[in-house]
Amino acid sequence: MPKYVIERNIPGAHCLTAAELKAASEKSNEVLRTLWGDVQWVQSFVTEDKVYCVYNARNPGIVAEHARAAGLPADRISAVRTVIDPNTGE
């Protein structure tokens, strides 16, 4: 399945409490269950004013549908074309 990086503009994201992050994760998981097999949440990175999420999905439309249903922004959905890591330089 293709991999996507989702950029979510969330001012003050770094100030979200553990309870707020848990609630957002629970809602995301609830929606994911309805889309089972079409989209998988891999992980997310919280920065100052953004959250970057990695998803596996059949297409970017499914990612956008998930965001809408979960009440989350999806300001940019980018397909991952290549993955590199330190081993690439070996």
URFENTA-V183074 format. One record per residue. RES is the residue in one letter. NEAR is the number of other ideal C-beta (glycine too) atoms within 10 Angstrom. Layout:
# URFENTA-V183074
RES&NEAR, RES&NEAR
This chain:
# URFENTA-V183074
M&13, P&14, K&15, Y&23, V&16, I&24, E&16, R&19, N&12, I&19, P&9, G&8, A&19, H&12, C&11, L&15, T&8, A&7, A&8, E&11, L&14, K&11, A&12, A&18, S&13, E&10, K&14, S&18, N&11, E&11, V&18, L&17, R&7, T&11, L&16, W&8, G&8, D&17, V&20, Q&14, W&19, V&11, Q&8, S&17, F&11, V&16, T&11, E&10, D&13, K&17, V&20, Y&16, C&22, V&15, Y&25, N&15, A&23, R&13, N&15, P&16, G&11, I&19, V&25, A&15, E&18, H&23, A&20, R&12, A&15, A&19, G&10, L&17, P&15, A&20, D&11, R&13, I&19, S&12, A&12, V&12, R&7, T&5, V&7, I&7, D&7, P&6, N&6, T&8, G&6, E&5
